[in-house]
Structures are given as C-alpha cells and as structure tokens.
Amino acid sequence: RCFDLVLVFISNMAEEARGICVRDVAATDFIKSYAEHLKNSDKFDLPVWSDTVKTAVFKELAPYGDDWYYIRAASIARKVYLRPGVGIGQLQKWYGGSYRRGTR
C-alpha cells in the first residue's frame, strides 16, 4: 500500500517537473497565442500591402481578417519549429494549392 503511494507521488513529480513544449499544446491554441504575441511585439511589423494582397494566384479575394498576416506567420513558425529542416517546397505544399486553368 505504501509502495503504491510512493509510485503515485513520483509519477506526479515527474509530470510537474517535465517542461511544456510546442508539441504539448494544441495547434490552434498555440497559433492564436503566438499571433497575439507577434501583434503586440515591436519587432514584427505588418507590411503596408497586407490588406490588399491575395494569399495565392487562385484566390479571388484577400483574407477578411485584420490579423491574418500574424496568424500565417505564427503557423509557419510552428511548422518550422516542429520540422527543423523544412524548406520552401514543403511550405508550398502545405499552404499552396493548384491553379485550375480550365480546358484548352
């Protein structure tokens, strides 16, 4: 009986001592909070053209949200952190799409 209590106590200590990393937090929660951090930070400036630009050639309209740029930057930062060797090609696969030109 006493041994079981010691094991429970040790397992609780191990859980408390363990640090929290990006993998432990849900993606939506992390992206929302990190985008808010980027928005409030002085080191990250919003480009002038961010309110009129489309995110891709095949899109018809620009994003509706005012902080879409911060959300996209936070999402990219999370993906680069989780996969350190990721390049432009992989990001293009994740965030890009196909431009359907119709029939020719």
Secondary structure as the mmCIF struct_conf table of DSSP 4:
data_model
#
loop_
_struct_conf.conf_type_id
_struct_conf.id
_struct_conf.beg_label_comp_id
_struct_conf.beg_label_asym_id
_struct_conf.beg_label_seq_id
_struct_conf.end_label_comp_id
_struct_conf.end_label_asym_id
_struct_conf.end_label_seq_id
HELX_RH_AL_P HELX_RH_AL_P1 CYS A 2 ALA A 17
BEND BEND1 ARG A 18 ARG A 18
HELX_LH_PP_P HELX_LH_PP_P1 GLY A 19 ILE A 20
HELX_RH_3T_P HELX_RH_3T_P1 VAL A 22 ASP A 24
BEND BEND2 VAL A 25 VAL A 25
HELX_RH_AL_P HELX_RH_AL_P2 ALA A 27 ASN A 40
BEND BEND3 ASP A 42 LYS A 43
HELX_LH_PP_P HELX_LH_PP_P2 ASP A 45 PRO A 47
HELX_RH_3T_P HELX_RH_3T_P2 VAL A 48 ASP A 51
TURN_TY1_P TURN_TY1_P1 THR A 52 THR A 52
BEND BEND4 THR A 55 ALA A 56
TURN_TY1_P TURN_TY1_P2 VAL A 57 PHE A 58
BEND BEND5 GLU A 60 LEU A 61
BEND BEND6 TYR A 64 GLY A 65
TURN_TY1_P TURN_TY1_P3 ASP A 66 ASP A 67
HELX_RH_AL_P HELX_RH_AL_P3 TRP A 68 LEU A 82
BEND BEND7 ARG A 83 ARG A 83
TURN_TY1_P TURN_TY1_P4 PRO A 84 GLY A 85
HELX_RH_AL_P HELX_RH_AL_P4 ILE A 88 TYR A 95
#
